[in-house]
Amino acid sequence: MKTFIKVLLKILGICAAIYGALFAVFYWDLDGKFMYYIWEPLMVKRFDNMKRDDNTQLPYMMKDSVSPDEYTEIGG
């Protein structure tokens, strides 16, 4: 019975620590601050420096042709 109580107290202690950590994260909005100050600048830096094709330099005749009548019927 003593081992059951020790295990139960250990599980309750772990749950209390997790609850305290989550409370601190949400009380002080640490997840939002992480996203704003760390994650967003990293993503801006990464995606703003990506090599992209310049679509304004593509000749007009090489653009994809789309037929408006091809899929106009519903269900058939």
C-alpha distance (Angstrom), angle and dihedral (degrees) to the residues before:
residue distance angle dihedral
M1 . . .
K2 3.80 . .
T3 3.80 91.7 .
F4 3.80 90.0 51.9
I5 3.81 90.6 53.4
K6 3.81 91.4 47.0
V7 3.80 91.4 50.7
L8 3.79 91.3 45.8
L9 3.81 91.9 49.9
K10 3.80 90.8 47.4
I11 3.83 90.8 51.4
L12 3.82 90.7 47.3
G13 3.81 90.2 49.5
I14 3.81 91.5 51.3
C15 3.81 90.7 48.0
A16 3.82 90.7 48.9
A17 3.81 90.9 50.9
I18 3.80 91.5 49.6
Y19 3.81 90.8 47.0
G20 3.80 90.9 49.8
A21 3.79 92.5 49.3
L22 3.81 92.4 48.7
F23 3.80 90.8 46.0
A24 3.81 90.5 53.5
V25 3.81 92.3 47.6
F26 3.78 94.3 51.9
Y27 3.82 97.8 35.2
W28 3.80 93.2 56.6
D29 3.83 93.5 31.7
L30 3.80 91.1 -122.2
D31 3.80 92.1 160.5
G32 3.81 91.7 56.1
K33 3.79 92.2 45.6
F34 3.81 90.1 50.3
M35 3.81 90.7 51.0
Y36 3.82 93.4 46.3
Y37 3.80 101.6 41.6
I38 3.82 102.9 30.1
W39 3.81 114.8 15.3
E40 3.83 100.1 41.1
P41 3.84 95.8 49.9
L42 3.81 89.5 49.1
M43 3.80 91.7 50.9
V44 3.81 93.2 44.5
K45 3.77 89.9 50.8
R46 3.80 91.5 48.4
F47 3.79 100.2 44.4
D48 3.81 98.2 36.8
N49 3.82 89.8 58.0
M50 3.81 96.0 49.1
K51 3.78 117.5 121.8
R52 3.79 110.0 -114.6
D53 3.78 132.8 180.0
D54 3.80 114.6 -107.1
N55 3.79 102.7 -122.9
T56 3.79 91.8 -171.5
Q57 3.82 89.8 69.2
L58 3.83 93.7 55.2
P59 3.83 112.7 106.4
Y60 3.79 113.3 -114.2
M61 3.80 95.3 -120.9
M62 3.82 91.9 56.7
K63 3.80 94.2 60.7
D64 3.78 119.1 107.8
S65 3.76 113.4 -84.6
V66 3.78 113.8 -133.6
S67 3.77 120.8 -163.5
P68 3.82 109.6 -148.2
D69 3.84 92.8 -161.9
E70 3.79 96.8 54.5
Y71 3.81 100.2 84.9
T72 3.79 104.6 17.6
E73 3.81 98.3 114.0
I74 3.78 115.4 87.6
G75 3.77 116.2 -136.6
G76 3.73 98.7 0.6
